[in-house]
């Protein structure tokens, strides 16, 4: 794992968590929203890091 990948995952998690918290507040279950958001964020971050890594490899 290089710095760009770690950064991409961190950004994804941060985005996912903030989106999840907002959605959680709307549906009235912040904890569930945050957990779901974190999970989605990790997925986004991994996808971003794969894209970044793929671009670096070329």
VEXDREN-2710 file (C-alpha; in Angstrom, 1 decimal):
% VEXDREN-2710
k/r/px/py/pz
1/UNK/0.0/0.0/0.0
2/UNK/1.4/3.4/-1.0
3/UNK/0.5/6.8/0.4
4/UNK/-1.9/7.6/-2.4
5/UNK/-3.9/4.4/-1.8
6/UNK/-4.1/5.1/2.0
7/UNK/-5.2/8.7/1.3
8/UNK/-7.9/7.5/-1.2
9/UNK/-9.3/5.0/1.4
10/UNK/-9.2/7.7/4.1
11/UNK/-11.1/10.1/1.9
12/UNK/-13.6/7.4/1.0
13/UNK/-14.2/6.5/4.7
14/UNK/-14.6/10.2/5.6
15/UNK/-17.1/10.8/2.8
16/UNK/-19.0/7.7/3.5
17/UNK/-19.2/8.4/7.2
18/UNK/-20.4/12.0/6.7
19/UNK/-23.0/10.8/4.2
20/UNK/-24.1/8.0/6.5
21/UNK/-24.4/10.3/9.5
22/UNK/-26.6/12.7/7.4
23/UNK/-28.8/9.8/6.1
24/UNK/-29.0/8.4/9.6
25/UNK/-30.2/11.7/11.0
26/UNK/-32.8/11.9/8.3
27/UNK/-34.1/8.4/8.9
28/UNK/-33.8/8.8/12.7
29/UNK/-31.1/6.2/13.3
30/UNK/-27.7/8.0/13.4
31/UNK/-25.7/5.0/14.6
32/UNK/-27.0/2.7/11.8
33/UNK/-26.4/5.4/9.3
34/UNK/-22.9/6.0/10.5
35/UNK/-22.0/2.2/10.4
36/UNK/-23.5/1.8/6.9
37/UNK/-21.8/5.0/5.7
38/UNK/-18.4/3.8/7.0
39/UNK/-18.9/0.5/5.2
40/UNK/-19.9/2.3/2.0
41/UNK/-16.9/4.7/2.5
42/UNK/-14.5/1.8/2.8
43/UNK/-15.8/0.4/-0.5
44/UNK/-15.5/3.8/-2.2
45/UNK/-12.0/4.2/-0.8
46/UNK/-10.9/0.8/-2.0
47/UNK/-12.3/1.5/-5.5
48/UNK/-10.6/4.9/-5.6
49/UNK/-7.3/3.4/-4.4
50/UNK/-7.5/0.7/-7.1
51/UNK/-8.1/3.4/-9.7
52/UNK/-5.2/5.4/-8.4
53/UNK/-3.0/2.3/-8.2
54/UNK/-3.9/1.3/-11.7
55/UNK/-3.0/4.8/-13.0
56/UNK/0.3/4.7/-11.1
57/UNK/1.2/1.2/-12.5
58/UNK/0.9/2.5/-16.1
END
